[in-house]
């Protein structure tokens, strides 16, 4: 009788259907939002996904990455004021966060409609305005918002160009005469 407790019994291997039910794709396991390239995914202690991603579309060696946890609200894109993450550094930060985070998986953010994203971008430009000077703004500063914006860089640039055309007192755009580079500047706030 005691031997029956120690007898190994083989169980059937799980079918593909069972494996699919066990995965949580709605929590980010395979999610790739528009406008970003997901380089790596890590799972935290409770199974939430921690993404390492970039919004940079260039193939230059200067590509920089951001880290965001889809369980908690942790997100980072730089380790100091002027130093952005390389892939290796971002992977290390993501792994460190994943090894200590206990947040449960949340559903991935729904893709907002165009009007909502336009308003968020307009608000972002207005928030960057200063009383004492104009401020140059960079699309790369949106990296932490890219998972909720879910739009391509080209789409965002079109919205900023339209804002500059509609409200030149808020946003100014300068085109380089030597390259395709574009500089965006939030205008100085008017004196009260």
Phi, psi and omega in degrees: 000319182292333180292335182294337178288336186255005180277130177281134176240128179279136177255149180297145178294143180296142180282169179300324179296317179296318178297319179295323179291332181285334180280156178238073183297335179288354178257007173111005182298329180230010184286129174229096182293151179300137177096353178229158173244117180277120182269319182212155175230139176234154175253133177280186185295336180256004176099000177288151184268136174249120184263142166247120186217165175225150174253000181285127181261356180280161178255017181289161179289355181267030179286135181241156189235159175235162180233135177215136177265130179271008176257306177257195182255023180288130176206139180208152178224355180206150181264352173205181184303324186241004185244111179268161184283133165279174179299318180297315180293318180296320179297320179295317179296316180297317180294319178297315179295314182298327183284350180238348184277133180246015182293138177287153178299137173250162176290153181291152180297136177291150179285118181288159179285166185300320181296320179297316180293318177303315180295321177297320179292318178298318178297319179300316178296314180297323179293336180277348181291146181236158181287324189263344183198162170284155184231128175286132179244152184236140178297330178296340176292347178273001186309318182288337179272350189298330180291334178263335176288316179053052178222155179285161177299320180299318179295316180297317178299320179298320178295317179294321177297319179294320177298318179296325178287318182284325184227072182295345176280351181255316185226138179236139180238134177240131178260134179289139178278350184255344181209189178274006184295142178232134178247133179250135179227127173280126183292155177297142177295143179292151179291139182272000000 
